[in-house]
Amino acid sequence: MHEWKTDYRNLDAQREALQRLALEYFSDLGMIEKALELAERAHATQKRDDGDPYVIHPIRAARFLMEEMDEHNSDVVVAALLHDVVEDTTVTLEEVRDQFGGTVAALVDSVTRPRAATEIEEEKRTSKPLMYQHTIEHGSQETIRIKAADIVDNMRSWEVFEELIRSNPVRLHRWKDEAKNYYFVIGARAGHGIDVEMRRIATIFE
């Protein structure tokens, strides 16, 4: 695994690494740059729970796909950059389809969980397992890979912000249940030892 902690919270470094990898992997960077621009614009006012700019998360997920999962399908990388724009911003699936085509839109849709903006923790305990189970049972390999990258980046934030994560035991309990019942399965399906990395992080919170 890449020594990921080095620049984990550095947005500029993450963006530059993504662009460098895309240049190595793809002959045409047009769609990658366009997706990066949309993600940064759509998530501009949003923050992660740790206070970091939200967009650093999809950037890290897209970087992870290339750097640690050897992803050479540009549609998958673009979808990873956009994986939260429909679920968490005002961007619509139709806009994604118009700008990036049907394949990317279908991938974004496959990892988008319909939810209310005011969703509470108890509602997440019900809706998220249904989404994970659907992904496991019906998701394409491309969907599985995007979701695995998403999950790994979120789990790595557990490790970086361990004290913050432990301060919310209700949420941590949900995450641990999801890891045991769904994350490890998705990671194993994705290959590249992703489930091993997930289990390593999970053991920190046993």
C-alpha positions in Angstrom: 0.0 0.0 0.0 1.1 3.6 -0.7 2.4 5.5 2.3 -0.9 7.3 2.4 -0.5 9.3 5.6 2.2 11.6 4.1 -0.2 14.0 2.3 -3.6 12.7 3.5 -5.0 16.1 4.5 -3.1 18.2 2.0 -5.7 19.1 -0.7 -3.2 20.7 -3.1 -0.9 17.6 -2.9 -3.8 15.2 -3.4 -5.0 17.2 -6.4 -1.5 17.2 -7.9 -1.0 13.5 -7.3 -4.4 12.8 -9.0 -3.4 14.8 -12.0 0.0 13.2 -12.2 -1.4 9.7 -12.1 -4.1 10.6 -14.7 -1.4 11.9 -17.0 0.4 8.5 -16.7 -2.8 6.4 -17.1 -4.8 8.3 -19.7 -4.0 9.9 -23.0 -6.9 12.4 -22.7 -7.3 14.2 -19.4 -10.3 16.3 -20.5 -12.9 14.3 -18.7 -10.8 13.9 -15.5 -10.1 17.6 -15.4 -13.8 18.4 -16.1 -14.9 16.0 -13.3 -12.4 17.5 -10.9 -13.7 21.0 -11.7 -17.3 19.9 -11.1 -16.5 18.1 -7.9 -14.6 21.1 -6.5 -17.4 23.5 -7.5 -20.2 21.2 -6.2 -18.6 20.5 -2.8 -17.1 24.0 -2.4 -19.0 24.9 0.7 -18.9 21.5 2.3 -16.6 20.2 5.1 -15.8 16.8 6.3 -16.5 16.0 10.0 -12.8 16.6 10.6 -13.0 20.1 9.2 -11.2 19.4 5.9 -12.7 20.5 2.6 -15.1 17.8 1.5 -13.7 17.5 -2.0 -10.5 16.0 -0.7 -12.4 12.8 -0.1 -13.5 12.0 -3.7 -10.1 13.2 -4.9 -8.4 10.7 -2.6 -10.8 8.0 -3.6 -10.1 8.6 -7.3 -6.3 8.6 -6.6 -6.7 5.4 -4.6 -8.3 3.7 -7.6 -5.4 4.5 -9.8 -2.5 4.3 -7.4 -3.5 1.3 -5.3 -6.0 -0.6 -7.5 -4.4 0.0 -10.9 -7.6 1.4 -12.4 -7.2 2.1 -16.1 -10.8 2.8 -16.9 -11.2 6.6 -17.0 -15.0 6.3 -16.6 -14.5 4.6 -13.3 -12.0 7.3 -12.1 -14.4 10.1 -13.3 -17.3 8.4 -11.4 -15.2 8.2 -8.3 -14.5 11.9 -8.4 -18.3 12.5 -8.8 -19.5 9.8 -6.5 -21.0 12.1 -3.9 -22.2 15.0 -6.1 -25.8 13.7 -6.7 -26.2 12.4 -3.1 -24.8 15.4 -1.3 -25.1 18.5 -3.5 -27.6 20.1 -5.9 -26.0 18.5 -9.0 -28.5 16.1 -10.7 -27.9 12.8 -12.3 -29.2 14.3 -15.6 -26.4 17.0 -15.4 -23.8 14.2 -14.9 -25.2 12.3 -17.9 -25.3 15.4 -20.1 -21.7 16.3 -19.2 -20.0 12.9 -18.9 -22.2 10.4 -20.7 -24.4 7.5 -19.8 -21.7 5.2 -18.5 -20.4 7.6 -15.9 -23.9 8.6 -14.9 -24.9 4.9 -14.4 -21.8 4.4 -12.2 -22.5 7.5 -10.1 -26.2 6.4 -9.8 -25.0 3.0 -8.6 -23.2 4.4 -5.6 -25.8 7.1 -4.8 -28.0 6.5 -1.8 -31.3 8.4 -1.8 -31.7 10.2 1.5 -33.2 13.3 3.1 -31.0 16.3 3.8 -32.1 16.1 7.4 -31.3 12.3 7.8 -30.5 11.3 11.4 -28.2 8.6 12.7 -31.0 6.1 13.3 -32.2 6.5 9.7 -28.7 5.7 8.5 -28.6 2.5 10.5 -31.5 1.3 8.4 -30.8 2.8 4.9 -27.1 2.3 4.6 -27.1 -1.5 5.1 -29.7 -1.8 2.4 -27.5 0.1 0.0 -24.4 -2.0 0.9 -26.3 -5.2 0.5 -27.6 -4.1 -2.9 -24.1 -3.2 -4.0 -22.8 -6.7 -2.9 -25.7 -8.5 -4.6 -26.1 -6.5 -7.8 -23.2 -4.1 -8.2 -20.9 -4.4 -11.2 -17.2 -4.8 -10.7 -16.8 -1.1 -11.5 -19.3 -0.2 -8.8 -17.6 -2.5 -6.3 -14.3 -0.8 -7.0 -15.6 2.7 -6.6 -17.4 1.8 -3.4 -14.3 0.1 -2.0 -12.2 3.2 -2.7 -14.8 5.3 -1.0 -14.9 3.0 2.0 -11.1 2.7 2.4 -10.7 6.5 2.4 -13.4 6.9 5.0 -11.8 4.2 7.1 -8.4 5.8 6.8 -10.0 9.0 8.2 -11.0 6.9 11.3 -7.3 6.1 11.8 -6.1 9.7 11.3 -8.8 11.2 13.5 -9.1 8.3 16.0 -9.9 10.6 19.0 -12.7 12.3 17.0 -14.1 9.0 15.9 -14.1 7.6 19.4 -15.9 10.7 20.7 -19.1 9.5 18.9 -19.7 5.9 20.1 -23.1 5.6 18.5 -21.7 6.4 15.0 -18.6 4.3 15.7 -20.8 1.3 16.6 -22.7 1.7 13.3 -19.5 1.9 11.3 -18.0 -1.2 13.0 -21.2 -3.2 12.3 -21.1 -2.0 8.6 -17.4 -3.0 8.4 -18.1 -6.5 9.7 -21.2 -7.1 7.6 -20.4 -5.2 4.4 -17.1 -3.4 4.0 -14.9 -6.5 4.2 -17.1 -8.2 1.6 -16.9 -5.3 -0.8 -13.1 -5.0 -0.2 -12.6 -8.7 -0.9 -14.7 -8.4 -4.1 -12.6 -5.4 -5.2 -9.3 -7.4 -4.9 -5.8 -5.9 -4.5 -5.9 -6.7 -0.8 -8.4 -4.0 -0.1 -10.2 -6.1 2.6 -6.8 -6.6 4.4 -6.4 -2.8 4.6 -10.0 -2.5 5.9 -9.4 -5.1 8.5 -6.2 -3.5 9.6 -7.9 -0.3 10.4 -10.9 -1.9 12.0 -8.7 -3.7 14.5 -7.6 -0.3 15.9 -11.1 0.1 17.2 -11.7 -3.4 18.7 
